[in-house]
Amino acid sequence: MTQDILDLSDEILDGKSNLPMTGLLLNQPHELHEIGDGLAVVLAFGNVMPVRTGNTLTLVDTGNIFQAPANHGLVKNWSDAPLEVAVFTHGHVDHAMGMGPWDAEADAAGRPRARVVAHEAILPRFERYALTAGWNGIINQRQFSIPGLTWPTEYRTPDETYRSDLVVEAGGSLIELHHARGETDDHTWVFLPEQKVLYPGDLFIWCVPNAGNPQKVQRYAKDWAVALRDMAAKDAELFVPSHGLPIRGADRIRTALVDTAALLESLHDQTVELMNQGCSLNDVIHTVEIPADLLDKPYLTPIYDEPEFIVRNVWRFYGGWHDGNPAHLKPARDPDLAREIASLAGGPQALAERAAALLPAGDRRIAAHLAEFAFRAAPDDRKVNRIRAEVFTACQEDATSLMAKGIYGAAVRESREVEASGR
C-alpha cells in the first residue's frame, strides 16, 4: 500500500494526475497505509498517524468521534502494540475526539491510559466549545451542509500541556512538538528528528489554508506563514498532513511549504498596506491582488477556504469589526432597510426580478444583494423566494470553496422551503 499513495502524491505534485482535490480531502477511502518503517497513516476526514516507537505506539491526531472505533481497528490491525502517547495537533473535533476506544482498551487490559499531549491553549478551546455548543452546531450544519448536526460538549483533556516547544520520549524515540498560531491558537506541529518526518497538522491541507473561515474565530495568517517557513527549515524527507496525502522528498516538501507561506504573506502584506492607507474593508477586498501563479499549484486550490476570506481575517486581526462604512456603525434592522429599498425600487418583487435579470450577465454579487433585500422585505413571498433560490443557486455553482457553497446552499434551502410551503 505504501507505493500507492506516495506515488499518487508524486503524480499530483508533478502535474501527472488530475484527481479533484475536493474528493481527495472530503471523500477519502477509510483505510490505513504504511508509508515507511514503523510509519502509517489512516486516511479519513481528519487523518490519524500512528508511529511504532519501540514496543509501543504514538498517535499524531486521533480523528473524529464518528470514525473512532474504525480508526482504532485499522491501527490495531497494523500493530497490536499498546498506545503510549497521543498528540493532539489542535482541538478541532476532527482531530481530538478519537481517544475513547484507546482509553477503553487500556482500562480493559488493566494498564495505564496513553498520555495525551497538546498545547495549553486547547483547554480554553474546549471550554469555549462547551459554552457555545449550540452556535457551533448551527454554523457547522451550514458549513458542511449536514442538517441536525450537534456539537459535543465533553472532551478528552490532555494529560500534559506545553507552551512553546516540548520534546516527548516514546518507545525510546524523541518527538518534537512546536507551537504555532495558524488555523487555531493551540496548534502543534510535530517533527521526528531521527526519521526526519514532519506532521504539520492543519497548517497544510492540500488547498488554500483555512485562514479566513467566515463563521469561525480568528485565524493568524502572519504567524502561520512563519510556522510554514520554520517547518521548511527542518528539511524533512516525509511530510504527513492531517488532511490529504503524505508528501515525500525534501525538495517537494520544502516547495509546498514555502509556496503556502508566500500566499499567506502576500495576502497579509497587501491587506496591511491598504489598511495603512486608510482604505475601507470593501476597498481592501476588491483591491488585493490574488497571486494567480500560486493558486495554480495543486496544493493551493481554493476548494475549502478562499483568499478573499483570508483578507477579511487579516482585517479583523488588526482593525476590529468596523469596516470603514459609517452607515454600518449602527445599522438599521435588516428588514427595515430592505423594506425601504424595496419601496424605492417599486416593491420586493421588482427587486427580485432585477436580481434575476442580472444573472445572465454573471453579476452574482449585485444580484445576491438585491435578492436578499427582496427576501428581507417580504420573507413569505413565494415569487421572491423562488428568485432568491435561483440567485443563490447560481452563486453556489460559481463558488469554488466549501465555505461559500455551504452558506449559499443554506439560503437556497431556506427559500425552497418557503416556496414549497405555499405561504
C-alpha positions in Angstrom: 0.0 0.0 0.0 3.0 2.3 0.6 3.7 2.8 -3.1 0.1 3.6 -3.9 -0.5 6.8 -2.0 3.1 8.1 -2.2 3.1 7.5 -6.0 -0.3 9.3 -6.3 1.1 12.2 -4.3 4.1 12.4 -6.6 1.9 12.3 -9.6 -0.3 15.2 -8.3 2.7 17.3 -7.5 4.3 16.6 -10.8 1.1 17.5 -12.7 0.6 14.0 -13.9 -2.8 13.4 -12.2 -6.0 15.5 -12.3 -7.5 13.9 -9.3 -10.0 16.5 -7.9 -8.8 17.9 -4.6 -12.3 18.1 -3.2 -12.6 14.3 -3.5 -9.1 13.9 -2.1 -9.9 15.8 1.1 -13.6 15.1 1.7 -14.2 11.6 0.3 -11.1 9.6 1.3 -11.5 5.8 1.3 -11.2 5.0 5.0 -8.1 2.8 5.1 -4.6 2.6 6.6 -1.5 2.9 4.5 2.0 2.0 5.6 4.3 4.9 4.5 7.6 3.9 6.0 9.3 1.8 8.6 7.1 2.0 11.6 5.0 4.8 10.0 1.4 4.7 8.8 -1.5 7.0 8.1 -5.2 6.3 8.3 -6.8 8.4 5.5 -10.0 9.8 6.9 -11.8 13.1 7.5 -9.1 14.0 10.0 -6.2 11.6 9.4 -4.7 9.5 12.1 -1.0 9.0 12.0 0.4 6.1 14.0 4.1 5.7 14.7 5.6 2.5 16.0 8.2 3.5 18.6 10.0 0.6 20.1 7.3 -1.7 21.6 4.7 1.0 21.8 2.6 3.2 19.6 2.4 7.0 19.3 -0.5 8.7 17.5 -0.4 12.1 15.9 -4.0 13.1 16.0 -6.8 10.7 16.9 -9.6 11.6 14.4 -13.2 12.3 14.9 -15.7 10.6 17.2 -17.7 9.0 14.5 -14.8 7.1 13.0 -13.0 6.5 16.3 -13.9 2.7 16.6 -13.0 2.1 12.9 -9.7 4.1 13.2 -8.8 2.1 16.3 -9.4 -1.1 14.5 -7.4 -0.2 11.5 -4.4 0.8 13.6 -4.7 -2.4 15.8 -4.7 -4.5 12.6 -1.4 -2.8 11.7 0.2 -3.1 15.1 -1.1 -4.6 18.3 1.4 -2.6 20.4 -0.1 -0.6 23.2 -0.6 3.2 22.8 1.8 5.2 24.9 1.4 8.8 23.6 -1.2 10.6 21.6 -0.6 14.2 20.4 -3.5 16.5 19.5 -2.2 18.9 16.9 -5.1 21.1 17.8 -8.6 20.9 19.4 -10.8 20.7 16.3 -13.2 17.9 16.7 -12.0 16.0 13.6 -8.6 15.7 15.3 -9.0 15.3 19.0 -12.1 13.1 19.5 -10.8 9.6 18.9 -9.3 8.6 22.3 -12.4 6.7 23.5 -11.6 3.2 22.1 -7.9 3.6 23.2 -8.8 4.5 26.7 -11.3 1.7 26.9 -8.7 -0.8 25.6 -6.2 0.3 28.3 -8.9 0.1 31.0 -9.9 -3.4 29.9 -6.2 -4.5 29.9 -5.6 -3.0 33.4 -2.8 -0.8 32.2 -2.4 3.0 32.3 -4.1 5.0 29.7 -2.0 6.7 27.0 -0.6 10.1 27.8 -2.3 12.8 25.7 -0.1 15.8 25.0 -1.3 19.1 23.5 -0.7 22.9 23.6 -2.0 24.6 26.7 -4.5 26.7 24.7 -6.5 23.6 23.9 -8.1 23.8 27.4 -9.8 27.2 26.9 -10.8 26.0 23.4 -12.7 23.0 24.9 -14.3 25.3 27.4 -15.5 27.7 24.6 -16.8 24.8 22.6 -18.9 23.6 25.6 -20.2 27.2 26.2 -21.1 27.8 22.5 -22.2 24.2 21.5 -25.5 25.5 20.1 -23.8 28.1 17.9 -21.1 25.6 16.7 -23.8 23.1 15.8 -25.6 25.7 13.7 -22.6 27.0 11.8 -21.2 23.6 11.1 -24.6 22.4 9.8 -24.3 25.3 7.4 -20.7 24.9 6.5 -20.8 21.2 5.8 -24.5 21.0 4.7 -25.3 18.5 7.5 -28.8 19.2 8.9 -29.2 18.2 12.5 -25.5 18.1 13.4 -25.0 18.5 17.1 -21.8 19.8 18.7 -20.1 17.8 21.5 -19.8 19.3 25.0 -17.4 16.7 26.5 -13.8 16.4 25.6 -10.8 14.2 26.4 -8.5 16.7 28.0 -4.7 16.3 27.7 -2.6 14.8 30.5 0.3 17.2 29.7 0.4 20.6 28.0 3.2 22.8 26.9 3.6 26.5 26.0 6.3 26.9 23.3 8.2 23.7 22.5 8.4 20.3 24.0 10.3 17.1 23.4 8.5 13.9 24.3 10.1 10.5 24.5 8.0 7.5 23.4 9.4 4.0 23.0 13.0 5.3 23.0 12.3 7.8 20.2 12.2 11.6 20.5 9.2 13.6 19.3 9.5 17.4 18.9 6.4 19.4 19.5 6.3 23.1 18.3 3.5 25.6 18.9 2.4 28.0 16.2 -0.7 30.1 15.8 -2.3 29.5 12.4 -5.7 27.9 11.8 -6.0 27.9 15.6 -4.3 29.5 18.6 -3.5 26.0 20.0 -1.8 24.5 17.0 1.1 22.0 17.3 3.3 20.8 14.5 5.4 17.6 15.1 8.8 16.6 14.0 10.5 13.2 14.4 14.2 14.1 14.1 15.5 10.6 13.8 13.2 9.6 11.0 13.0 13.2 9.5 9.2 13.0 9.4 7.1 16.2 9.7 3.5 16.4 10.8 2.0 19.8 10.2 -1.5 19.2 11.5 -3.8 21.6 9.6 -1.0 24.1 8.8 -1.0 22.4 5.4 -4.2 20.8 4.0 -3.6 20.4 0.2 -5.6 23.6 -0.6 -5.7 27.3 0.3 -5.1 27.5 4.0 -8.1 27.7 6.2 -7.1 31.1 7.4 -10.3 33.0 6.6 -13.3 30.8 7.6 -16.3 33.2 7.6 -18.1 31.6 10.5 -15.2 30.7 12.9 -13.0 32.6 15.3 -9.8 34.5 14.5 -7.1 32.9 12.3 -3.4 34.1 12.2 -2.1 34.5 8.7 1.3 36.0 9.5 2.1 33.6 12.3 1.0 30.8 10.1 3.5 31.8 7.4 6.3 31.9 9.9 5.5 28.4 11.1 5.5 27.1 7.5 9.0 28.5 6.9 10.1 27.1 10.2 8.9 23.7 9.1 10.6 24.1 5.7 13.9 24.6 7.5 13.7 21.1 9.0 14.5 19.5 5.6 12.1 16.7 6.3 12.1 13.7 4.0 8.5 12.7 4.7 5.6 15.1 5.3 2.2 13.8 6.7 -0.6 16.4 6.9 -3.8 15.8 8.9 -5.8 16.1 5.7 -4.8 14.7 2.3 -1.9 12.6 1.2 1.6 12.4 2.5 4.4 14.0 0.5 7.9 12.5 0.2 11.2 14.2 -0.8 12.8 17.2 0.9 12.6 19.4 -2.2 8.9 18.7 -2.8 8.1 19.3 0.9 10.1 22.5 1.1 8.5 23.9 -2.1 4.9 23.1 -0.9 5.6 24.8 2.5 7.3 27.9 1.1 4.6 28.4 -1.6 1.9 28.2 1.0 3.8 30.7 3.2 4.2 33.1 0.2 0.5 33.1 -0.5 -0.3 34.0 3.1 2.4 36.6 3.2 1.1 38.2 0.0 -2.5 38.4 1.3 -1.4 39.7 4.7 1.1 42.3 3.5 -1.2 43.7 0.8 -4.1 44.0 3.3 -1.9 45.8 5.9 -0.6 48.2 3.3 -4.1 49.2 2.2 -5.2 49.5 5.8 -2.3 51.8 6.5 -3.6 54.0 3.6 -7.0 54.3 5.3 -8.9 52.1 2.9 -12.2 50.6 3.9 -12.7 46.8 4.2 -14.7 46.8 1.0 -11.9 48.7 -0.9 -9.4 46.2 0.5 -11.4 43.2 -0.5 -11.7 44.4 -4.1 -8.1 45.8 -4.4 -5.9 43.0 -3.0 -4.5 41.0 -5.9 -4.6 37.3 -5.5 -1.3 35.6 -6.7 -2.7 33.5 -9.5 0.6 31.7 -10.0 0.3 30.3 -6.5 -3.4 29.3 -6.8 -2.3 27.2 -9.8 -0.4 24.9 -7.5 -2.1 21.6 -6.9 -2.0 22.2 -3.1 -3.3 25.7 -3.2 -6.6 25.5 -4.9 -9.4 27.4 -3.1 -11.7 24.5 -2.6 -12.2 24.9 1.2 -11.4 28.5 2.1 -10.8 31.4 -0.2 -8.1 34.2 -0.4 -10.9 36.8 -0.1 -11.9 35.4 3.3 -8.3 35.4 4.5 -8.1 39.1 3.7 -11.2 39.7 5.9 -9.5 37.8 8.7 -6.3 39.8 8.4 -8.5 43.0 8.6 -10.3 41.6 11.7 -7.0 40.9 13.4 -5.7 44.4 13.0 -8.7 46.5 12.5 -11.6 45.2 14.6 -15.1 44.7 13.4 -15.9 48.1 11.9 -15.4 48.0 8.1 -15.0 51.7 7.5 -18.5 52.4 6.3 -20.1 54.8 8.8 -23.6 53.6 8.0 -22.6 50.2 9.3 -21.5 51.5 12.7 -25.1 51.5 14.0 -27.0 49.7 11.2 -30.8 49.6 10.8 -32.6 46.3 11.2 -32.2 44.3 8.0 -36.0 44.1 7.4 -36.5 47.8 7.9 -33.7 48.7 5.5 -34.9 46.1 3.0 -38.5 47.4 3.0 -37.2 51.0 2.4 -35.1 49.9 -0.5 -37.9 47.8 -1.9 -40.3 50.8 -1.7 -37.9 52.9 -3.7 -37.5 50.1 -6.2 -41.2 49.5 -6.7 -41.7 46.6 -4.3 -39.9 43.4 -3.2 -40.8 41.6 -6.4 -39.3 44.4 -8.5 -36.1 43.9 -6.6 -36.2 40.2 -7.1 -36.9 40.5 -10.8 -33.9 42.8 -11.2 -31.7 40.3 -9.4 -32.9 37.6 -11.8 -32.2 39.9 -14.7 -28.6 40.3 -13.6 -27.8 36.6 -13.5 -27.3 36.1 -17.3 -24.7 38.8 -17.2 -22.9 37.0 -14.5 -23.1 39.8 -11.9 -23.6 37.4 -9.0 -22.6 39.9 -6.2 -25.1 42.6 -7.1 -27.8 40.0 -7.8 -27.2 38.5 -4.4 -27.6 41.9 -2.6 -30.9 42.6 -4.4 -32.3 39.1 -3.9 -31.5 39.3 -0.2 -33.1 42.8 0.1 -36.2 41.4 -1.5 -36.3 38.5 0.8 -35.8 40.5 3.9 -38.6 42.9 2.8 -41.0 40.0 2.0 -39.8 36.8 3.6 -43.0 34.9 2.9 -43.5 35.9 -0.8 -43.2 32.8 -2.9 -42.0 34.5 -6.0 -39.3 36.4 -4.1 -38.2 33.1 -2.6 -38.1 31.4 -5.9 -35.9 34.0 -7.4 -33.7 34.2 -4.3 -33.2 30.4 -4.5 -32.2 30.8 -8.2 -29.8 33.6 -7.4 -28.0 31.8 -4.6 -28.0 28.5 -6.6 -26.0 30.4 -9.2 -23.7 31.8 -6.5 -23.3 28.3 -5.1 -22.5 26.8 -8.5 -19.9 29.5 -9.2 -18.2 29.3 -5.8 -15.0 27.2 -5.5 -14.9 26.9 -1.7 -16.8 24.6 0.6 -17.3 27.6 2.9 -19.1 29.7 0.3 -21.1 26.7 -1.1 -22.3 25.9 2.4 -23.6 29.4 3.2 -25.2 29.9 -0.3 -26.7 26.4 -0.1 -28.3 27.2 3.3 -30.0 30.3 1.7 -31.3 28.1 -1.2 -32.8 25.5 1.2 -34.4 28.3 3.3 -36.1 29.8 0.2 -37.1 26.5 -1.3 -38.9 25.6 1.9 -40.9 28.8 1.9 -41.7 28.4 -1.8 -42.9 24.8 -1.2 -45.0 25.8 1.8 -47.4 27.8 -0.3 -47.4 30.7 2.1 
